[in-house]
Amino acid sequence: MKRRDFLNKSLIGTISSLGILSLAGALRTAFPNISGSSKALRIGRKDDYPMHAFTFLPDKNIFVYRDRIGLKSVSALCTHLGCTVNRVTTGFLCPCHGSQYDEDGIVVGGPAPRTLAWHSIKLLPGDEIEVDTGAVLENNSYFNIKPGA
């Protein structure tokens, strides 16, 4: 085999390999894995959360909101590629690619394909709150604590 033929075949092989890797990366981007499995997270008691405010729990990647109706938990993971969203005055904003969500986690701009996930919340003995990040509810779903709580 001549040197020129060897170099041409090597170049074609390298370009083909890079093309395949790029395609695999593009497909990974199109179908991100951010759902995860069911995971019960203990998040303390209702009094740990201020009224009428979203509290970010960075170690759990969720926001918890409390008002007179009860508690609700929304995922802090952008549905585009799984970056952690920030709380802004109009809702939530993904710093990675600019996806925007309103107060209810509904997509209002950017590349995100779905709304933010709302999680199931239940009260455990001793008034401890548990969030199940694998149990996705309708948008803006509440866990009703107690009347007037």
Secondary structure, DSSP 8 states (H G I E B T S, - for coil): --HHHHHHHHHHHHHHHHHHHHHHHHHHHHS--------EEEEEEGGGS-BTEEEEETTTTEEEEE-SSEEEEEE-B-TTT--B-EEETTEEE-TTT--EE-TT--EEESS--S---EEEEEEETTTEEEEEEEEEESTT--EE--TT-
